[in-house]
Each structure stands twice: as structure tokens, then as C-alpha cells.
Amino acid sequence: MEDQFIKTAALIGDPTRALIMWTLLDGKAFTATELSIAVNTSPQNISMHLAKLLDAGLLVVEKQGRHKYYRFSNKDVAYAIEALASLIPKVNPQKSKPEMHSPIKHCRTCYDHLAGKIGVALAESLLEQKIILDLDHKFEVTPEGIKWFSDFGINLEDLKKQRRLFLKPCLDWSERKNHIAGSVGASLLDKMITEDWLRRTKDSRAIQITGKGEKELLKYFKIVI
């Protein structure tokens, strides 16, 4: 176990591979060419790094036509990368310049679920409303929560049948608090995008909140934008 941990940590610790993993947090699959541009390295170098990540089981590759697309092998890899980012030391406000509004910190995707200030506020709202409970750092849906999700348009029984984690806390790197991951977190994000509460931003993980979204987030989650 120790040897495997050291190998994995060293693998991700390489600057180029770390940037590859950070880029894949977008939740999309990328070609080798797209990743080489994103991390500013040569096609030959990106191939070498991708081969190592594939060999370690951190990435998988899918072929579609003439192209090969790389993505995380499973969602736990994405959660681990997001959690690693939370280890970045906090900046002392007395020693730093005033920070401008950061869209990526305010509202963004973390792989397939909502993160940032809004993602954390949503999780805190569901906890305060007793829709979910935090039991020893594990999230569980309450009986009242089952009805709430049904009324909200999310079928929890269908989600439980999926071959993935149902509901889990995910440590937010910018807020240093938990947001909601798992199939429940993904379904919440999907619904909000489908209902045009939120809109994706091109070439960014930042999420835009629409006028409709501001009203609905206040109505359902008491989140003031």
C-alpha cells in the first residue's frame, strides 16, 4: 500500500501531469492534441505523460473514429484531484492585494457537480432544511428529503441503481467546506442547467447564474446572489 501510494503521488506530482489532471476536471473528454495545447507541451511529450497516467489506471481512453479521447477512469479520481487543491495554503489577506470577483470560485463545476461558493451554499441549505444529514462526514438523505427530491423532480431510486456513488461530501478547494458529489450532486446540476437556472461557460468550468436561477435558488435554497 505504501509503495503504491508513493508511486501515485509521484505520478500526479509531476507539473505536466498535474495540469493534465486539473484540465480534465472540466468533466469532458479531451484528445491528446487538445491536452497538449491546454498544458503547453509538445505532442510527443503529452503522449508520454498520458501513457503513464493510463498505465496507472488514473485515465482511460476511448476511440471514436480517427480520434482518441482521454478522461478520468472513474469519478473518485476527480474527487481526489479536487480535494488535493484544498491543500493549497490560504493567502493571508493582510499580505495580499484585494481579490477581484472570481467566477471560478463563485460558481463552477467540479467534474459533474456544482462547486464553489454557490455549490457549498446549496449543500449547507440542504443540511439546514434537514433534507440531507451529515453523519460522521457522510451525507444521507432524510425521509423528508426523499419527498423533497421527488417534488423537485429527481428520482432517488433511479439514482441508487446507477453504478456509482449515490451521495457524498466533496471538499471544495476554494471554500474549504463540503459541496455535494455523487449521482445526487450530478442530478442537481443537470436539472439546474436543463431548467436554465445555470449556464455553462465556454472553455471554462465557471458557471453563470441566470435571472431565473437567482429567483429559484432563493426560493428552494435561500441562496441570495
C-alpha positions as CSV (number, residue, x, y, z in Angstrom):
1,M,0.0,0.0,0.0
2,E,2.8,2.5,0.9
3,D,4.6,1.7,-2.3
4,Q,1.5,2.2,-4.4
5,F,0.7,5.5,-2.6
6,I,4.2,6.8,-3.2
7,K,4.0,5.9,-6.9
8,T,0.6,7.5,-7.4
9,A,1.6,10.7,-5.5
10,A,4.8,11.0,-7.6
11,L,2.9,10.4,-10.8
12,I,0.4,13.2,-10.1
13,G,3.1,15.4,-8.6
14,D,4.8,16.0,-12.0
15,P,3.8,19.5,-13.1
16,T,2.7,18.5,-16.6
17,R,0.6,15.5,-15.4
18,A,-0.8,17.6,-12.6
19,L,-2.0,20.2,-15.1
20,I,-3.5,17.4,-17.3
21,M,-5.5,16.2,-14.3
22,W,-6.6,19.7,-13.5
23,T,-7.7,20.2,-17.1
24,L,-9.8,17.0,-17.0
25,L,-11.7,18.3,-14.0
26,D,-13.8,20.1,-16.6
27,G,-15.7,16.8,-16.9
28,K,-15.2,16.4,-20.7
29,A,-13.0,14.0,-22.6
30,F,-10.1,15.6,-24.4
31,T,-7.9,14.5,-27.3
32,A,-4.1,14.3,-26.9
33,T,-3.8,17.4,-29.1
34,E,-6.3,19.4,-27.0
35,L,-4.4,18.4,-23.8
36,S,-1.1,19.3,-25.3
37,I,-2.4,22.8,-26.1
38,A,-4.0,23.1,-22.6
39,V,-0.8,22.3,-20.8
40,N,1.5,23.9,-23.3
41,T,3.7,21.0,-24.2
42,S,4.6,19.1,-27.4
43,P,2.5,16.2,-28.8
44,Q,5.4,13.8,-28.2
45,N,5.7,14.9,-24.5
46,I,1.9,14.7,-23.9
47,S,1.8,11.2,-25.3
48,M,4.5,10.1,-22.8
49,H,2.6,11.6,-19.9
50,L,-0.8,10.2,-21.0
51,A,0.8,6.7,-21.3
52,K,1.9,6.8,-17.7
53,L,-1.5,8.0,-16.4
54,L,-3.2,5.3,-18.4
55,D,-0.8,2.6,-17.1
56,A,-1.5,3.7,-13.5
57,G,-5.3,3.4,-14.1
58,L,-6.0,7.1,-13.5
59,L,-7.2,7.7,-17.0
60,V,-9.0,5.7,-19.7
61,V,-9.0,6.3,-23.5
62,E,-11.9,5.9,-25.8
63,K,-11.6,5.8,-29.6
64,Q,-14.2,7.5,-31.8
65,G,-13.5,7.4,-35.5
66,R,-9.9,8.7,-36.0
67,H,-9.7,10.4,-32.6
68,K,-8.9,9.1,-29.1
69,Y,-10.4,10.8,-26.1
70,Y,-8.9,10.8,-22.6
71,R,-10.9,11.1,-19.4
72,F,-10.7,10.1,-15.7
73,S,-11.0,6.3,-15.2
74,N,-13.7,7.0,-12.6
75,K,-15.2,9.8,-10.6
76,D,-13.2,9.1,-7.5
77,V,-10.1,10.3,-9.4
78,A,-11.9,13.6,-10.0
79,Y,-12.8,13.9,-6.3
80,A,-9.2,13.2,-5.3
81,I,-7.9,16.0,-7.5
82,E,-10.4,18.5,-6.2
83,A,-9.5,17.5,-2.6
84,L,-5.8,17.9,-3.3
85,A,-6.5,21.5,-4.4
86,S,-7.9,22.2,-0.9
87,L,-4.4,21.8,0.4
88,I,-3.3,25.0,-1.2
89,P,-2.3,27.3,1.6
90,K,-4.8,30.1,2.3
91,V,-3.5,33.6,1.4
92,N,-3.1,36.0,4.3
93,P,-5.5,38.8,3.4
94,Q,-3.2,41.3,5.2
95,K,-0.3,40.4,2.9
96,S,-2.2,40.2,-0.3
97,K,-3.9,42.6,-2.7
98,P,-7.7,42.8,-2.6
99,E,-9.0,40.0,-4.7
100,M,-11.3,40.7,-7.7
101,H,-14.5,38.7,-8.1
102,S,-13.5,35.3,-9.3
103,P,-16.2,33.5,-11.4
104,I,-14.4,30.1,-10.9
105,K,-14.5,30.5,-7.1
106,H,-18.1,31.8,-7.1
107,C,-19.8,29.1,-9.1
108,R,-18.1,26.3,-11.1
109,T,-18.3,22.6,-11.9
110,C,-16.3,20.0,-10.1
111,Y,-16.3,17.3,-12.7
112,D,-20.1,16.6,-12.9
113,H,-21.5,18.5,-9.9
114,L,-21.7,22.1,-8.6
115,A,-18.9,23.6,-6.6
116,G,-17.6,27.0,-5.5
117,K,-19.4,29.4,-3.1
118,I,-22.8,28.5,-4.6
119,G,-22.2,24.8,-4.5
120,V,-21.2,25.0,-0.8
121,A,-24.2,27.2,-0.1
122,L,-26.5,24.7,-1.7
123,A,-25.1,21.9,0.4
124,E,-25.5,24.0,3.6
125,S,-29.0,24.8,2.7
126,L,-30.0,21.1,2.3
127,L,-28.4,20.4,5.6
128,E,-30.2,23.3,7.4
129,Q,-33.5,22.2,5.9
130,K,-32.9,18.6,7.1
131,I,-33.2,17.3,3.5
132,I,-29.8,15.6,4.0
133,L,-27.8,14.9,7.1
134,D,-24.1,14.9,7.8
135,L,-23.4,11.7,9.8
136,D,-19.8,11.4,10.7
137,H,-18.7,13.2,7.5
138,K,-21.1,11.1,5.4
139,F,-24.2,12.6,3.7
140,E,-27.5,10.8,3.9
141,V,-31.0,11.7,2.6
142,T,-33.6,12.0,5.3
143,P,-37.2,10.7,4.9
144,E,-38.3,14.3,4.4
145,G,-35.6,14.6,1.9
146,I,-36.9,11.7,-0.2
147,K,-40.1,13.6,-0.7
148,W,-38.3,16.9,-1.3
149,F,-36.2,15.4,-4.1
150,S,-39.3,13.8,-5.6
151,D,-41.1,17.1,-5.6
152,F,-38.0,18.7,-7.1
153,G,-38.1,16.3,-10.0
154,I,-35.2,13.9,-9.0
155,N,-36.0,10.2,-8.6
156,L,-33.6,8.9,-6.0
157,E,-34.4,5.3,-6.6
158,D,-33.3,5.6,-10.1
159,L,-30.0,7.2,-8.9
160,K,-29.4,4.4,-6.5
161,K,-29.4,1.9,-9.3
162,Q,-26.5,3.6,-11.1
163,R,-23.1,2.0,-10.8
164,R,-21.6,5.0,-9.0
165,L,-21.5,6.7,-5.6
166,F,-25.0,7.9,-4.6
167,L,-24.3,10.9,-2.3
168,K,-21.0,12.1,-0.8
169,P,-19.4,15.2,0.6
170,C,-16.6,16.6,-1.6
171,L,-14.2,19.1,-0.1
172,D,-14.3,22.4,-2.0
173,W,-10.8,23.8,-2.7
174,S,-11.8,27.4,-2.7
175,E,-14.4,27.4,0.2
176,R,-12.7,24.7,2.3
177,K,-16.1,23.3,3.0
178,N,-18.1,20.4,1.5
179,H,-20.3,20.6,-1.5
180,I,-22.4,17.7,-2.8
181,A,-21.0,15.0,-5.1
182,G,-22.2,11.6,-6.3
183,S,-25.2,10.9,-8.5
184,V,-27.3,13.3,-6.4
185,G,-24.9,16.2,-6.9
186,A,-24.7,15.5,-10.7
187,S,-28.6,15.3,-10.9
188,L,-28.9,18.6,-9.1
189,L,-26.5,20.3,-11.6
190,D,-28.2,18.7,-14.6
191,K,-31.6,19.8,-13.5
192,M,-30.5,23.4,-12.9
193,I,-28.9,23.6,-16.3
194,T,-31.9,22.0,-18.0
195,E,-34.2,24.4,-16.3
196,D,-31.9,27.3,-17.3
197,W,-31.0,28.3,-13.8
198,L,-27.4,27.9,-14.7
199,R,-25.4,28.1,-17.9
200,R,-22.0,26.6,-18.7
201,T,-19.2,29.0,-19.8
202,K,-17.3,28.1,-23.0
203,D,-13.7,26.9,-22.3
204,S,-14.2,27.3,-18.5
205,R,-15.5,25.5,-15.5
206,A,-17.2,28.7,-14.4
207,I,-21.0,28.6,-14.3
208,Q,-23.3,31.6,-15.0
209,I,-26.4,32.1,-12.9
210,T,-29.4,33.3,-14.9
211,G,-32.0,35.8,-13.7
212,K,-34.4,32.8,-13.4
213,G,-31.7,30.9,-11.5
214,E,-31.4,33.7,-8.9
215,K,-35.1,33.6,-8.2
216,E,-35.2,29.8,-8.0
217,L,-32.0,29.4,-5.8
218,L,-33.6,31.9,-3.4
219,K,-36.9,30.0,-3.4
220,Y,-35.6,26.5,-2.9
221,F,-32.3,27.1,-1.1
222,K,-32.5,30.6,0.4
223,I,-29.3,31.5,-1.6
224,V,-29.1,35.2,-2.2
225,I,-27.0,36.0,-5.2
